[in-house]
């Protein structure tokens, strides 16, 4: 399954939990806000679930349905 990720920059506070969980997918930019750095793998779901500010949304690429 492939995923599409959306990051709400207004909600992200740079806690970096997503980077710790899925470093192949997330990074922090110069402002300390989460950005996509690679393909969305299975770790993206766990990262979205662990985001303390719910700034990450994960969607099924095929159906468009929100997964997290």
Secondary structure, 3 states (H helix, E strand, C coil): CCEEEEECCCCCCCCCHHHHHCCCCEEECCCCCEEECCCCCCHHHHHHHHCCCCCEEEEECCCCCECC
